[in-house]
Amino acid sequence: MAIKEYTPVFPYKGNQAIISSGRILFHAKEDSVLIFGKKAVGISSIGPVNIDTYQGVSISSPKIELGLKAKDEGENLMLGITTNQMLVELLDELERLGYSLKLLSMTGLPGASIAISAAGVSLISKSNIIKGNLKDSSNLSKISYTI
């Protein structure tokens, strides 16, 4: 579902204010500068657009698209904590398998094969759980998309 696009109507038939100058500066000495638009708010520049803050940037929207083609060709952003946790779990299982293989090569005893088999079963189980989580897209953002 793409974000609904707004195309302004020209010529505009209602009241409007046009400010045109070499430079325009808005400065609120005591409180805030607020910009509201009933249908849309557009910010455009041939050069860079900068947002500078000391406290952070918050974008609140049911859907966020990063990139011109994100709505048509984009992909979901990954949820970092969720994906990180799945990768840590998988690496833990691989580490256990590695220690079992190390034990087998150090001892050469037939009993070591039991440890290898147990590590293999555990790795298969954890891999299937993580694959299930990846397939159900639980690690993908439902809001933010990028290209």
VMD Tcl script that builds the backbone (N, CA, C; Angstrom):
set m [mol new atoms 441]
animate dup $m
set s [atomselect $m all]
$s set {name element resname resid chain x y z} {
  {N N MET 1 A 0.834 -1.168 0.000}
  {CA C MET 1 A 0.000 0.000 0.000}
  {C C MET 1 A 0.883 1.236 0.000}
  {N N ALA 2 A 0.831 1.986 -1.042}
  {CA C ALA 2 A 1.642 3.199 -1.151}
  {C C ALA 2 A 0.977 4.351 -0.410}
  {N N ILE 3 A 1.824 5.289 -0.003}
  {CA C ILE 3 A 1.318 6.496 0.635}
  {C C ILE 3 A 0.552 7.305 -0.403}
  {N N LYS 4 A -0.625 7.811 -0.032}
  {CA C LYS 4 A -1.446 8.595 -0.950}
  {C C LYS 4 A -0.704 9.877 -1.323}
  {N N GLU 5 A -0.572 10.105 -2.607}
  {CA C GLU 5 A 0.117 11.302 -3.084}
  {C C GLU 5 A -0.852 12.470 -3.174}
  {N N TYR 6 A -0.316 13.666 -2.946}
  {CA C TYR 6 A -1.099 14.886 -3.050}
  {C C TYR 6 A -0.535 15.710 -4.190}
  {N N THR 7 A -1.384 16.115 -5.104}
  {CA C THR 7 A -0.993 17.000 -6.195}
  {C C THR 7 A -1.780 18.290 -6.053}
  {N N PRO 8 A -1.081 19.412 -5.827}
  {CA C PRO 8 A -1.794 20.675 -5.654}
  {C C PRO 8 A -2.507 21.100 -6.936}
  {N N VAL 9 A -3.614 21.807 -6.758}
  {CA C VAL 9 A -4.403 22.295 -7.888}
  {C C VAL 9 A -3.878 23.663 -8.303}
  {N N PHE 10 A -3.646 23.849 -9.579}
  {CA C PHE 10 A -3.228 25.153 -10.122}
  {C C PHE 10 A -4.198 25.558 -11.219}
  {N N PRO 11 A -4.603 26.768 -11.340}
  {CA C PRO 11 A -4.336 27.847 -10.394}
  {C C PRO 11 A -5.209 27.684 -9.163}
  {N N TYR 12 A -4.675 28.107 -8.024}
  {CA C TYR 12 A -5.403 28.044 -6.757}
  {C C TYR 12 A -6.420 29.173 -6.716}
  {N N LYS 13 A -7.648 28.867 -6.309}
  {CA C LYS 13 A -8.713 29.865 -6.345}
  {C C LYS 13 A -9.047 30.449 -4.972}
  {N N GLY 14 A -8.412 29.965 -3.913}
  {CA C GLY 14 A -8.710 30.485 -2.571}
  {C C GLY 14 A -7.701 31.546 -2.151}
  {N N ASN 15 A -7.810 31.998 -0.895}
  {CA C ASN 15 A -6.857 32.960 -0.348}
  {C C ASN 15 A -5.498 32.287 -0.163}
  {N N GLN 16 A -4.434 33.015 -0.430}
  {CA C GLN 16 A -3.108 32.474 -0.208}
  {C C GLN 16 A -2.120 33.613 0.027}
  {N N ALA 17 A -1.014 33.284 0.670}
  {CA C ALA 17 A 0.058 34.251 0.893}
  {C C ALA 17 A 1.304 33.714 0.219}
  {N N ILE 18 A 1.957 34.532 -0.541}
  {CA C ILE 18 A 3.200 34.155 -1.205}
  {C C ILE 18 A 4.293 35.064 -0.680}
  {N N ILE 19 A 5.347 34.464 -0.163}
  {CA C ILE 19 A 6.504 35.217 0.313}
  {C C ILE 19 A 7.668 34.815 -0.577}
  {N N SER 20 A 8.260 35.768 -1.237}
  {CA C SER 20 A 9.371 35.480 -2.130}
  {C C SER 20 A 10.483 36.483 -1.846}
  {N N SER 21 A 11.674 35.991 -1.600}
  {CA C SER 21 A 12.784 36.873 -1.249}
  {C C SER 21 A 14.101 36.132 -1.488}
  {N N GLY 22 A 15.187 36.854 -1.339}
  {CA C GLY 22 A 16.504 36.227 -1.466}
  {C C GLY 22 A 16.764 35.218 -0.362}
  {N N ARG 23 A 16.263 35.485 0.825}
  {CA C ARG 23 A 16.362 34.571 1.965}
  {C C ARG 23 A 15.189 34.849 2.885}
  {N N ILE 24 A 14.634 33.776 3.463}
  {CA C ILE 24 A 13.530 33.917 4.415}
  {C C ILE 24 A 13.943 33.188 5.690}
  {N N LEU 25 A 13.800 33.856 6.813}
  {CA C LEU 25 A 14.167 33.279 8.100}
  {C C LEU 25 A 12.990 33.395 9.052}
  {N N PHE 26 A 12.603 32.269 9.656}
  {CA C PHE 26 A 11.607 32.269 10.715}
  {C C PHE 26 A 12.340 31.938 11.996}
  {N N HIS 27 A 12.144 32.714 13.038}
  {CA C HIS 27 A 12.833 32.480 14.296}
  {C C HIS 27 A 11.873 32.738 15.449}
  {N N ALA 28 A 11.674 31.739 16.276}
  {CA C ALA 28 A 10.824 31.907 17.458}
  {C C ALA 28 A 11.750 32.068 18.660}
  {N N LYS 29 A 11.771 33.238 19.246}
  {CA C LYS 29 A 12.677 33.526 20.362}
  {C C LYS 29 A 12.280 32.803 21.646}
  {N N GLU 30 A 11.011 32.567 21.854}
  {CA C GLU 30 A 10.546 32.027 23.124}
  {C C GLU 30 A 9.976 30.609 23.039}
  {N N ASP 31 A 9.409 30.235 21.897}
  {CA C ASP 31 A 8.712 28.949 21.884}
  {C C ASP 31 A 8.998 28.182 20.592}
  {N N SER 32 A 8.023 27.955 19.751}
  {CA C SER 32 A 8.136 27.039 18.626}
  {C C SER 32 A 7.800 27.690 17.302}
  {N N VAL 33 A 8.239 27.063 16.224}
  {CA C VAL 33 A 7.786 27.380 14.874}
  {C C VAL 33 A 6.957 26.176 14.441}
  {N N LEU 34 A 5.717 26.405 14.088}
  {CA C LEU 34 A 4.801 25.325 13.730}
  {C C LEU 34 A 4.335 25.506 12.297}
  {N N ILE 35 A 4.256 24.423 11.563}
  {CA C ILE 35 A 3.776 24.451 10.180}
  {C C ILE 35 A 2.670 23.403 10.069}
  {N N PHE 36 A 1.519 23.811 9.609}
  {CA C PHE 36 A 0.392 22.899 9.460}
  {C C PHE 36 A -0.181 23.034 8.046}
  {N N GLY 37 A -0.664 21.958 7.507}
  {CA C GLY 37 A -1.363 21.973 6.232}
  {C C GLY 37 A -2.489 20.972 6.276}
  {N N LYS 38 A -3.695 21.401 5.923}
  {CA C LYS 38 A -4.838 20.490 5.986}
  {C C LYS 38 A -4.664 19.314 5.024}
  {N N LYS 39 A -4.151 19.568 3.832}
  {CA C LYS 39 A -3.994 18.501 2.845}
  {C C LYS 39 A -2.572 17.974 2.759}
  {N N ALA 40 A -1.582 18.841 2.905}
  {CA C ALA 40 A -0.195 18.394 2.788}
  {C C ALA 40 A 0.745 19.502 3.246}
  {N N VAL 41 A 1.967 19.137 3.550}
  {CA C VAL 41 A 3.057 20.072 3.789}
  {C C VAL 41 A 4.214 19.568 2.934}
  {N N GLY 42 A 4.720 20.438 2.084}
  {CA C GLY 42 A 5.824 20.045 1.216}
  {C C GLY 42 A 7.074 20.849 1.525}
  {N N ILE 43 A 8.209 20.180 1.516}
  {CA C ILE 43 A 9.508 20.832 1.659}
  {C C ILE 43 A 10.339 20.346 0.481}
  {N N SER 44 A 10.867 21.276 -0.290}
  {CA C SER 44 A 11.593 20.898 -1.489}
  {C C SER 44 A 12.825 21.787 -1.643}
  {N N SER 45 A 13.867 21.245 -2.200}
  {CA C SER 45 A 15.091 22.007 -2.420}
  {C C SER 45 A 15.896 21.375 -3.546}
  {N N ILE 46 A 16.583 22.205 -4.316}
  {CA C ILE 46 A 17.514 21.678 -5.322}
  {C C ILE 46 A 18.753 21.140 -4.615}
  {N N GLY 47 A 19.095 21.755 -3.476}
  {CA C GLY 47 A 20.237 21.322 -2.679}
  {C C GLY 47 A 19.791 20.466 -1.499}
  {N N PRO 48 A 20.657 20.307 -0.518}
  {CA C PRO 48 A 20.338 19.455 0.635}
  {C C PRO 48 A 19.213 20.028 1.494}
  {N N VAL 49 A 18.537 19.155 2.215}
  {CA C VAL 49 A 17.566 19.533 3.237}
  {C C VAL 49 A 18.134 19.019 4.558}
  {N N ASN 50 A 18.320 19.901 5.517}
  {CA C ASN 50 A 18.941 19.530 6.781}
  {C C ASN 50 A 17.965 19.682 7.930}
  {N N ILE 51 A 18.016 18.749 8.853}
  {CA C ILE 51 A 17.264 18.835 10.101}
  {C C ILE 51 A 18.284 18.639 11.210}
  {N N ASP 52 A 18.490 19.667 12.016}
  {CA C ASP 52 A 19.464 19.613 13.098}
  {C C ASP 52 A 18.738 19.753 14.429}
  {N N THR 53 A 19.086 18.916 15.381}
  {CA C THR 53 A 18.467 18.967 16.702}
  {C C THR 53 A 19.432 18.411 17.737}
  {N N TYR 54 A 19.253 18.832 18.968}
  {CA C TYR 54 A 20.057 18.297 20.062}
  {C C TYR 54 A 19.365 17.148 20.780}
  {N N GLN 55 A 18.073 16.934 20.499}
  {CA C GLN 55 A 17.329 15.947 21.275}
  {C C GLN 55 A 16.811 14.765 20.479}
  {N N GLY 56 A 16.812 14.783 19.174}
  {CA C GLY 56 A 16.314 13.656 18.399}
  {C C GLY 56 A 15.257 14.079 17.406}
  {N N VAL 57 A 14.950 13.186 16.485}
  {CA C VAL 57 A 13.948 13.435 15.455}
  {C C VAL 57 A 12.886 12.356 15.594}
  {N N SER 58 A 11.630 12.761 15.622}
  {CA C SER 58 A 10.528 11.824 15.717}
  {C C SER 58 A 9.641 11.999 14.492}
  {N N ILE 59 A 9.398 10.889 13.781}
  {CA C ILE 59 A 8.473 10.886 12.654}
  {C C ILE 59 A 7.361 9.917 13.026}
  {N N SER 60 A 6.156 10.429 13.153}
  {CA C SER 60 A 5.029 9.597 13.539}
  {C C SER 60 A 4.071 9.501 12.364}
  {N N SER 61 A 3.942 8.299 11.829}
  {CA C SER 61 A 3.093 8.083 10.666}
  {C C SER 61 A 2.742 6.605 10.589}
  {N N PRO 62 A 1.591 6.263 10.026}
  {CA C PRO 62 A 1.263 4.849 9.871}
  {C C PRO 62 A 2.164 4.138 8.874}
  {N N LYS 63 A 2.838 4.897 8.000}
  {CA C LYS 63 A 3.757 4.303 7.038}
  {C C LYS 63 A 4.835 5.318 6.700}
  {N N ILE 64 A 6.085 4.866 6.661}
  {CA C ILE 64 A 7.216 5.737 6.343}
  {C C ILE 64 A 7.957 5.108 5.163}
  {N N GLU 65 A 8.123 5.870 4.094}
  {CA C GLU 65 A 8.829 5.392 2.907}
  {C C GLU 65 A 10.089 6.217 2.726}
  {N N LEU 66 A 11.237 5.543 2.670}
  {CA C LEU 66 A 12.521 6.204 2.492}
  {C C LEU 66 A 13.034 5.903 1.086}
  {N N GLY 67 A 13.018 6.895 0.219}
  {CA C GLY 67 A 13.466 6.698 -1.159}
  {C C GLY 67 A 12.327 6.922 -2.132}
  {N N LEU 68 A 12.667 7.419 -3.302}
  {CA C LEU 68 A 11.651 7.785 -4.291}
  {C C LEU 68 A 10.834 6.601 -4.782}
  {N N LYS 69 A 11.447 5.427 -4.859}
  {CA C LYS 69 A 10.738 4.264 -5.389}
  {C C LYS 69 A 10.324 3.284 -4.295}
  {N N ALA 70 A 10.433 3.681 -3.039}
  {CA C ALA 70 A 10.131 2.761 -1.939}
  {C C ALA 70 A 8.703 2.242 -2.001}
  {N N LYS 71 A 7.763 3.083 -2.401}
  {CA C LYS 71 A 6.367 2.643 -2.420}
  {C C LYS 71 A 6.117 1.573 -3.468}
  {N N ASP 72 A 6.911 1.559 -4.536}
  {CA C ASP 72 A 6.709 0.578 -5.601}
  {C C ASP 72 A 7.704 -0.582 -5.534}
  {N N GLU 73 A 8.952 -0.282 -5.220}
  {CA C GLU 73 A 10.006 -1.285 -5.296}
  {C C GLU 73 A 10.707 -1.527 -3.970}
  {N N GLY 74 A 10.245 -0.893 -2.908}
  {CA C GLY 74 A 10.952 -0.916 -1.641}
  {C C GLY 74 A 10.824 -2.214 -0.872}
  {N N GLU 75 A 11.594 -2.287 0.190}
  {CA C GLU 75 A 11.578 -3.417 1.099}
  {C C GLU 75 A 11.386 -2.918 2.517}
  {N N ASN 76 A 10.845 -3.769 3.361}
  {CA C ASN 76 A 10.678 -3.426 4.768}
  {C C ASN 76 A 12.053 -3.267 5.408}
  {N N LEU 77 A 12.170 -2.307 6.314}
  {CA C LEU 77 A 13.360 -2.223 7.136}
  {C C LEU 77 A 13.311 -3.360 8.144}
  {N N MET 78 A 14.471 -3.798 8.604}
  {CA C MET 78 A 14.523 -4.874 9.587}
  {C C MET 78 A 14.515 -4.283 10.987}
  {N N LEU 79 A 13.827 -4.966 11.884}
  {CA C LEU 79 A 13.817 -4.560 13.280}
  {C C LEU 79 A 15.125 -5.030 13.907}
  {N N GLY 80 A 15.952 -4.109 14.303}
  {CA C GLY 80 A 17.306 -4.415 14.741}
  {C C GLY 80 A 17.389 -5.323 15.953}
  {N N ILE 81 A 16.629 -5.062 17.002}
  {CA C ILE 81 A 16.717 -5.867 18.216}
  {C C ILE 81 A 16.231 -7.293 17.954}
  {N N THR 82 A 15.102 -7.431 17.245}
  {CA C THR 82 A 14.549 -8.754 16.947}
  {C C THR 82 A 15.501 -9.564 16.076}
  {N N THR 83 A 16.005 -8.955 15.012}
  {CA C THR 83 A 16.922 -9.652 14.112}
  {C C THR 83 A 18.217 -9.987 14.832}
  {N N ASN 84 A 18.713 -9.057 15.629}
  {CA C ASN 84 A 19.937 -9.301 16.383}
  {C C ASN 84 A 19.772 -10.498 17.312}
  {N N GLN 85 A 18.641 -10.575 17.997}
  {CA C GLN 85 A 18.399 -11.683 18.919}
  {C C GLN 85 A 18.379 -13.021 18.173}
  {N N MET 86 A 17.733 -13.073 17.010}
  {CA C MET 86 A 17.700 -14.315 16.237}
  {C C MET 86 A 19.103 -14.722 15.797}
  {N N LEU 87 A 19.906 -13.760 15.363}
  {CA C LEU 87 A 21.269 -14.071 14.933}
  {C C LEU 87 A 22.131 -14.534 16.106}
  {N N VAL 88 A 21.956 -13.925 17.281}
  {CA C VAL 88 A 22.704 -14.355 18.472}
  {C C VAL 88 A 22.338 -15.794 18.821}
  {N N GLU 89 A 21.040 -16.135 18.774}
  {CA C GLU 89 A 20.604 -17.500 19.074}
  {C C GLU 89 A 21.218 -18.494 18.091}
  {N N LEU 90 A 21.230 -18.153 16.820}
  {CA C LEU 90 A 21.813 -19.039 15.821}
  {C C LEU 90 A 23.315 -19.207 16.046}
  {N N LEU 91 A 24.000 -18.111 16.345}
  {CA C LEU 91 A 25.443 -18.197 16.596}
  {C C LEU 91 A 25.745 -18.989 17.864}
  {N N ASP 92 A 24.892 -18.899 18.872}
  {CA C ASP 92 A 25.065 -19.714 20.075}
  {C C ASP 92 A 25.020 -21.194 19.724}
  {N N GLU 93 A 24.061 -21.570 18.888}
  {CA C GLU 93 A 23.952 -22.973 18.473}
  {C C GLU 93 A 25.170 -23.410 17.660}
  {N N LEU 94 A 25.621 -22.555 16.756}
  {CA C LEU 94 A 26.813 -22.884 15.967}
  {C C LEU 94 A 28.044 -23.017 16.861}
  {N N GLU 95 A 28.125 -22.169 17.882}
  {CA C GLU 95 A 29.241 -22.253 18.825}
  {C C GLU 95 A 29.210 -23.587 19.574}
  {N N ARG 96 A 28.015 -24.016 20.020}
  {CA C ARG 96 A 27.898 -25.307 20.705}
  {C C ARG 96 A 28.325 -26.446 19.783}
  {N N LEU 97 A 27.931 -26.374 18.517}
  {CA C LEU 97 A 28.343 -27.399 17.563}
  {C C LEU 97 A 29.857 -27.392 17.401}
  {N N GLY 98 A 30.443 -26.196 17.336}
  {CA C GLY 98 A 31.894 -26.089 17.216}
  {C C GLY 98 A 32.625 -26.726 18.385}
  {N N TYR 99 A 32.126 -26.483 19.618}
  {CA C TYR 99 A 32.755 -27.102 20.786}
  {C C TYR 99 A 32.629 -28.618 20.747}
  {N N SER 100 A 31.492 -29.118 20.263}
  {CA C SER 100 A 31.323 -30.570 20.146}
  {C C SER 100 A 32.286 -31.150 19.129}
  {N N LEU 101 A 32.454 -30.486 18.012}
  {CA C LEU 101 A 33.419 -30.949 17.007}
  {C C LEU 101 A 34.841 -30.908 17.557}
  {N N LYS 102 A 35.148 -29.872 18.322}
  {CA C LYS 102 A 36.465 -29.756 18.940}
  {C C LYS 102 A 36.692 -30.919 19.900}
  {N N LEU 103 A 35.671 -31.265 20.692}
  {CA C LEU 103 A 35.767 -32.378 21.626}
  {C C LEU 103 A 36.041 -33.672 20.885}
  {N N LEU 104 A 35.359 -33.887 19.774}
  {CA C LEU 104 A 35.555 -35.099 18.991}
  {C C LEU 104 A 36.981 -35.179 18.473}
  {N N SER 105 A 37.500 -34.082 17.956}
  {CA C SER 105 A 38.852 -34.114 17.399}
  {C C SER 105 A 39.897 -34.250 18.494}
  {N N MET 106 A 39.615 -33.777 19.712}
  {CA C MET 106 A 40.587 -33.866 20.809}
  {C C MET 106 A 40.624 -35.264 21.419}
  {N N THR 107 A 39.484 -35.909 21.547}
  {CA C THR 107 A 39.446 -37.187 22.243}
  {C C THR 107 A 39.470 -38.374 21.286}
  {N N GLY 108 A 38.795 -38.237 20.175}
  {CA C GLY 108 A 38.696 -39.353 19.249}
  {C C GLY 108 A 37.888 -40.505 19.819}
  {N N LEU 109 A 37.219 -40.274 20.932}
  {CA C LEU 109 A 36.448 -41.332 21.572}
  {C C LEU 109 A 35.076 -41.474 20.935}
  {N N PRO 110 A 34.544 -42.691 20.895}
  {CA C PRO 110 A 33.210 -42.898 20.334}
  {C C PRO 110 A 32.125 -42.113 21.081}
  {N N GLY 111 A 32.296 -41.850 22.367}
  {CA C GLY 111 A 31.306 -41.117 23.145}
  {C C GLY 111 A 31.143 -39.682 22.656}
  {N N ALA 112 A 32.173 -39.154 22.008}
  {CA C ALA 112 A 32.094 -37.786 21.513}
  {C C ALA 112 A 31.048 -37.662 20.416}
  {N N SER 113 A 30.759 -38.741 19.717}
  {CA C SER 113 A 29.763 -38.673 18.649}
  {C C SER 113 A 28.369 -38.387 19.215}
  {N N ILE 114 A 28.126 -38.768 20.481}
  {CA C ILE 114 A 26.853 -38.458 21.126}
  {C C ILE 114 A 26.715 -36.941 21.281}
  {N N ALA 115 A 27.823 -36.283 21.675}
  {CA C ALA 115 A 27.801 -34.823 21.821}
  {C C ALA 115 A 27.573 -34.155 20.470}
  {N N ILE 116 A 28.194 -34.702 19.414}
  {CA C ILE 116 A 28.004 -34.153 18.064}
  {C C ILE 116 A 26.551 -34.310 17.641}
  {N N SER 117 A 25.984 -35.469 17.886}
  {CA C SER 117 A 24.592 -35.722 17.514}
  {C C SER 117 A 23.657 -34.782 18.267}
  {N N ALA 118 A 23.877 -34.599 19.571}
  {CA C ALA 118 A 23.024 -33.707 20.363}
  {C C ALA 118 A 23.140 -32.267 19.867}
  {N N ALA 119 A 24.370 -31.841 19.545}
  {CA C ALA 119 A 24.567 -30.481 19.032}
  {C C ALA 119 A 23.879 -30.319 17.685}
  {N N GLY 120 A 23.928 -31.365 16.847}
  {CA C GLY 120 A 23.257 -31.314 15.551}
  {C C GLY 120 A 21.751 -31.188 15.700}
  {N N VAL 121 A 21.172 -31.961 16.606}
  {CA C VAL 121 A 19.729 -31.898 16.850}
  {C C VAL 121 A 19.349 -30.504 17.353}
  {N N SER 122 A 20.133 -29.964 18.286}
  {CA C SER 122 A 19.859 -28.637 18.828}
  {C C SER 122 A 19.963 -27.567 17.741}
  {N N LEU 123 A 20.990 -27.678 16.897}
  {CA C LEU 123 A 21.191 -26.703 15.820}
  {C C LEU 123 A 20.043 -26.758 14.815}
  {N N ILE 124 A 19.608 -27.952 14.464}
  {CA C ILE 124 A 18.482 -28.094 13.540}
  {C C ILE 124 A 17.221 -27.482 14.137}
  {N N SER 125 A 16.969 -27.760 15.401}
  {CA C SER 125 A 15.780 -27.229 16.065}
  {C C SER 125 A 15.802 -25.706 16.103}
  {N N LYS 126 A 16.927 -25.128 16.545}
  {CA C LYS 126 A 17.027 -23.671 16.631}
  {C C LYS 126 A 16.956 -23.049 15.238}
  {N N SER 127 A 17.579 -23.672 14.250}
  {CA C SER 127 A 17.526 -23.146 12.878}
  {C C SER 127 A 16.099 -23.111 12.362}
  {N N ASN 128 A 15.332 -24.158 12.636}
  {CA C ASN 128 A 13.935 -24.197 12.191}
  {C C ASN 128 A 13.097 -23.120 12.879}
  {N N ILE 129 A 13.350 -22.868 14.154}
  {CA C ILE 129 A 12.623 -21.813 14.871}
  {C C ILE 129 A 12.945 -20.451 14.256}
  {N N ILE 130 A 14.230 -20.200 14.022}
  {CA C ILE 130 A 14.646 -18.907 13.463}
  {C C ILE 130 A 14.126 -18.758 12.037}
  {N N LYS 131 A 14.192 -19.815 11.230}
  {CA C LYS 131 A 13.641 -19.736 9.869}
  {C C LYS 131 A 12.153 -19.429 9.904}
  {N N GLY 132 A 11.433 -20.033 10.850}
  {CA C GLY 132 A 10.005 -19.740 10.996}
  {C C GLY 132 A 9.771 -18.276 11.314}
  {N N ASN 133 A 10.587 -17.727 12.223}
  {CA C ASN 133 A 10.466 -16.306 12.551}
  {C C ASN 133 A 10.779 -15.435 11.341}
  {N N LEU 134 A 11.773 -15.803 10.571}
  {CA C LEU 134 A 12.128 -15.017 9.388}
  {C C LEU 134 A 11.044 -15.120 8.322}
  {N N LYS 135 A 10.472 -16.301 8.156}
  {CA C LYS 135 A 9.435 -16.483 7.140}
  {C C LYS 135 A 8.151 -15.749 7.492}
  {N N ASP 136 A 7.830 -15.632 8.791}
  {CA C ASP 136 A 6.609 -14.906 9.148}
  {C C ASP 136 A 6.858 -13.401 9.263}
  {N N SER 137 A 8.053 -12.974 8.888}
  {CA C SER 137 A 8.419 -11.555 8.807}
  {C C SER 137 A 8.349 -10.833 10.148}
  {N N SER 138 A 8.515 -11.559 11.251}
  {CA C SER 138 A 8.455 -10.903 12.554}
  {C C SER 138 A 9.630 -9.952 12.775}
  {N N ASN 139 A 10.654 -10.059 11.961}
  {CA C ASN 139 A 11.802 -9.170 12.100}
  {C C ASN 139 A 11.730 -7.955 11.160}
  {N N LEU 140 A 10.630 -7.823 10.431}
  {CA C LEU 140 A 10.492 -6.726 9.492}
  {C C LEU 140 A 9.576 -5.638 10.034}
  {N N SER 141 A 9.945 -4.405 9.785}
  {CA C SER 141 A 9.116 -3.295 10.201}
  {C C SER 141 A 7.814 -3.293 9.403}
  {N N LYS 142 A 6.740 -3.021 10.091}
  {CA C LYS 142 A 5.427 -2.899 9.433}
  {C C LYS 142 A 5.167 -1.458 9.013}
  {N N ILE 143 A 6.067 -0.539 9.375}
  {CA C ILE 143 A 5.872 0.894 9.142}
  {C C ILE 143 A 6.895 1.468 8.171}
  {N N SER 144 A 8.165 1.112 8.334}
  {CA C SER 144 A 9.240 1.770 7.590}
  {C C SER 144 A 9.742 0.912 6.442}
  {N N TYR 145 A 9.842 1.538 5.268}
  {CA C TYR 145 A 10.279 0.869 4.049}
  {C C TYR 145 A 11.377 1.689 3.385}
  {N N THR 146 A 12.292 1.011 2.717}
  {CA C THR 146 A 13.368 1.729 2.035}
  {C C THR 146 A 13.695 1.004 0.731}
  {N N ILE 147 A 14.498 1.649 -0.071}
  {CA C ILE 147 A 14.921 1.046 -1.327}
  {C C ILE 147 A 16.413 0.976 -1.362}
}
mol reanalyze $m
mol bondsrecalc $m
mol representation Tube
mol addrep $m
